[in-house]
Amino acid sequence: MSWKKILIPATAIPIVALLAYGLTRDPNLIESPLPGHAAFEFVAPTLDGDTLSLADLRGKVVVVNFWASWCIACIDEHAHFVEAERRYADADFQMLGVVYQDTPENARRWMQRMGGSWPNVMDPGSRIAIDYGVYGVPETYFIDKDGRIAYKQIGPVSRMLLRQRVDSLLALSVGHARTSGSQPR
């Protein structure tokens, strides 16, 4: 038997093994490189017909949620966002939705049915999603008052996770204000 007949199938084995390994990896277990880095700035059209710049929200804890009206898992977490909008109404907090691969009409209908009054922006060409490395929806990013990504959640956000992350980011900013000498006397 010729060595070439053995070599060709033998070289395919490592390639098939690597592909099989990659296909079995759960993207939820892959650690994101984004936390600790500045959030990607964007200006996008809102569902209300205005434009919104992420830079305009600097100074607030911002929860950026990528969602779509066709996303079943988005239904599970939405009530938690509505609750957070009420809970943190008097805090330096802002919910922000990014509509992912959906139409404005479907997104508006969904928000009217599900509730919530926070701004939602469209993402034409998925440019914002690409910048943030979105695998699919839902994905949520917790951004601190300085505009840095503090945490990335792949999949639905639980009530407990949402409260813990927002509370800690709001507390950090209070602690930061105290240590920087800007606390009122």
N, C-alpha and C positions, 0 to 999 in steps of 0.2 A: 504494500500500500504506500502511496506517495505521501510524503510529509505535508504537501500542500492540501491534500484532502482532509488531513487531521487539523492543520493550522487554522483553516477558515472557520470551521465550527467552534474550535477552541477559543478563538478571539471573540466570538459572539457571546459566550457565556458571561464574561464580566459585564458586558454592556447590558444584557438582559437582567442580570442581578442588580445593577445600579438602577435601572428603570423600575424594577419591582420594588426596590427599597424606597425610591422617591415617591412612588404611587401609594405606598402604605403610610407615608408620613402625614400626620394630622397637622394642617396649617395652624390650628389653635395652639399647638405646642411649640411652634417656632417663635422664639423671642424676637420682638420687634426692636430694630435699632433706633427707632424714633424717640422714645422717652429720653428727656434730658436735652433734646435739641429744640431749636426754635420751630414753632409751628409754621407751616408753609402759608405765606400770605396769599390771599386771593380776593378778587372782586367779582361778584357774580350776581345775576338777576334773581330777584326774589319772586315768590309766587304772587306777591301783591303788585308786581310791576316796577318796583324800585330796584336799586342795586345796593348791595351790602359788601362792605370790606371787612375782612377779619381784623385788620389793623384798628378799625373803629371800636372794637370790643376790648382793646388792651386796657388793663386795669380791672378787668373782671375775670372771675373763674368761668371758663367757657366749656360747655360740653357739646362737642360736635358729633352729631349722629348721622351716619350715612344709612339711608333707608330707601325703601321703594313700596309702592302700593301693592305690588304683587308678592311681597316678602311676608311669608307666614310668621317667621320668627320675630319680625318687627312688631307684630300685634302684641306678642307677649310682653315686650319691654315698654311699649308706648304709655301704658297707664302709669308706669313709674316716672316717666318724664313729665307727664301732666301733674303728678303729685309733687315732683321736685320744683316745677315752675311755681306752684303755690307755696310750697315750703320755704323757698329761698327768694320769695318776691321782694323782701326788704334787704337782701344781701347783694353784694357785688357779684352777681351770678347771671349767666345768660345761657339758655339752651339755644342751639342752632342746628337746624336740620339741613342736610345736603341730600337732595333727591337724586338717586342713583339709577340711571338707565330707565327712566320713566317719563311720562308726559306731565306737563303742568296741570292739565285738566284732571288726570287721575290723582295726582298728588293733592290738589285742592279738595277734591271730593273726599279723599281719605282723611285729610286733616279735619274737615268739617264733621265727618262721621265720628272720628276717634277723639277729637278735642285737642286743645293746646293752642296757644296763641303766639308761640315763639316764631321768629323768622325762619323760613325755609328757602334755600337757594337752589336753583337749577344748576346742573353741572354738564353743560353742553360738551360733547366729546369726551366726557369722563376725565377732564384734565385735572380737576381737584382730586378725584379718586386716585388717579395715577400718581400725583405728587405724594399722597398719603400712603400709597402702597396698599390700597384696599383690595382684599381678595374677593369679597362679596359682602352682601348685607345680611344682617346689620353689623356694622363696626362703629365703635364709639371711641372718641379721643377726648381726654380730659386735659385742658390747657390751663396753666396757672396764670395769675395776673400779669406776669412778665412776658406772656406769650410763648412759653415753653411747653412742650408736650410732657405731661407728667405720667400719663398712663394710656395704654391702648387696649381696648377690649374687643376681641373677635367673638362674634355671636351676641346673643341677647344680654343686656345688662340687667342684673337683678336689683331689686329695691335696696338690699343691703350694700351691694357694691357701690351703687350710685351714691347713697348717703355717706358711706365711709370715704369715698374719694373726694366728693364735694366738701364734706365737713373738714377733711384734713387739708385740702387746698385753701379753704377759707381761713382755717386756723393758722396755717403757715403764713399767710399774708398778714394776719394780725400780729403774729410773732415777729415777722420781718419789720413791720412798722414800729414795733416797740424797740427792737434792737437798733433801728436806724435813727432813733432819736425823734421820730415824728409823732410820738404819742402825746396827746393833749395833756396839759398839766392842770 
